[in-house]
C-alpha cells in the first residue's frame, strides 16, 4: 500500500522558499561580515573573533529553550509557524544594524554595537525562526519521501540564494559607493527580500493536527508534559541526535572556512571577482544534485549509504583541490570544488529527514514527541559551527598578522594562513563528517524497534 501523501507541489515549493530568508541572514553574515568589519570599519579580526566566540555562550542555551517552547506552543497557526513568522522581523532589524555600524563612533562603541546586535540575531531571533522552520519538516507531513523532497527543495533555494549573494554582493557594494553606506544599502535590500520570502513560506504551509502527527499514540494517552531539563535529557540519550549535531557542527565549520574565500580570492589569488566563480562551483552542482536526491533515496530505499559514500567522494575531491591550488591551476580548483559539492548534496538534501527519523527514534524508545527540541540541532549546529568557524578565522588571521583597513597586499604569513584555512581545513572537516556518517544509520535502528510491533 502506497504511503499517504500530505503535500501539494506549492506546499513543497513554499516550504523550500523559506530558506531564501534563512540564507539572506546566514550567507550574508558567513561570507561578508568579517571582511566588512575589518576592511570597511577597520576593526581587529582577532577581537571580532573573540566577540563571536563569547556570543556562542548565549546560543547554546537559547536553542534548546526555543525548541522546548515550540513543542509546548498551541495556536491556530500550529506549533512552529508562529515562531517562524514573527521572529524574522527581528532578524531583519538586527542584520541591518550589524552592517550599519556608525563610522563616527570610537572602536569600543563599535565593538559593543556589533556584539549586542550579533547576539540578539543569533541567540534570539534567528534561533526561533530557524528551529521552527526545520521542525516543520516533521509537522507538515509524515511521509518519509515527502520529507526528503522538501528537504532537498529547501537546500536548492538555500544554495541558489547563497550563490547569488556571494556572486553579486561585492558588485552591489561597489555600485553603491564601496563604503559603509553602500553596505547599509545592500543589507536593506537583503532584509526586504528575506521578510517577503519568509512570510510567503509561512503562509504556503499548514501543520497537521496533533492527533494525526501522533497517530501511533494510544487514543487515551495523557498529554505529554516535561521540563526543559527532561527535554535535554531525552536529547542526550539519543545517540543519533549527538551524531547529527556533530555532523552539523563540522559541515558549518566547513562552510565558515570556505567562506574565508572572500579573503583568499582578494589576497592570495589577487582577484576578488573570482568569488562568484567559486561560489558557482560550490553551489550549482549542489543544486543540480539536490533535485535528484529524492529519486535516488527512494530507489535505494534509504539515506545511509548514499550519505557516507557521497561524503567520501567529497573528501577525495577536497584533497585534489589542495593539489590543484599548489599547482596554480584555478580551473582544476574549480572542477574539484564542483565534484566535492556533488558528493555533499545527498546529505544536504535528506538531513532534515534524518533528523525527523531521529525524532521518531526518541518517540519509539521513550514514548515522547520532542520534534521542536530535536530540531534544535539544526540551529545549534549552524550557529555554533558557523559562528566558531568565523571566530576562529578571525583569530587565525590576527595571529598571522593581518593588516586591517583594506590594504592592497598582506604579509606572507597571512597568505600561508589563508592557504591553510581555505584549502586544508575544509578537507579535514569532510573526512571527519564521513566518519560520523558511517555511524548514522537511524533508519535501521527504527526498523528494529518496530519489528516486534509488526
HELIX and SHEET records of a PDB file:
HELIX    1   1 UNK A    9  UNK A   35  1                                  27    
HELIX    2   2 UNK A   36  UNK A   41  3                                   6    
HELIX    3   3 UNK A   45  UNK A   72  1                                  28    
HELIX    4   4 UNK A   81  UNK A   85  1                                   5    
HELIX    5   5 UNK A   87  UNK A   98  1                                  12    
HELIX    6   6 UNK A  107  UNK A  119  1                                  13    
HELIX    7   7 UNK A  120  UNK A  125  3                                   6    
HELIX    8   8 UNK A  126  UNK A  139  1                                  14    
HELIX    9   9 UNK A  144  UNK A  175  1                                  32    
HELIX   10  10 UNK A  180  UNK A  203  1                                  24    
HELIX   11  11 UNK A  210  UNK A  213  1                                   4    
HELIX   12  12 UNK A  228  UNK A  237  1                                  10    
HELIX   13  13 UNK A  239  UNK A  258  1                                  20    
HELIX   14  14 UNK A  261  UNK A  263  1                                   3    
HELIX   15  15 UNK A  264  UNK A  268  3                                   5    
HELIX   16  16 UNK A  274  UNK A  300  1                                  27    
HELIX   17  17 UNK A  304  UNK A  327  1                                  24    
HELIX   18  18 UNK A  330  UNK A  366  1                                  37    
HELIX   19  19 UNK A  371  UNK A  374  1                                   4    
HELIX   20  20 UNK A  376  UNK A  400  1                                  25    
HELIX   21  21 UNK A  412  UNK A  419  1                                   8    
HELIX   22  22 UNK A  420  UNK A  424  3                                   5    
HELIX   23  23 UNK A  425  UNK A  437  1                                  13    
HELIX   24  24 UNK A  442  UNK A  451  1                                  10    
END                                                                             
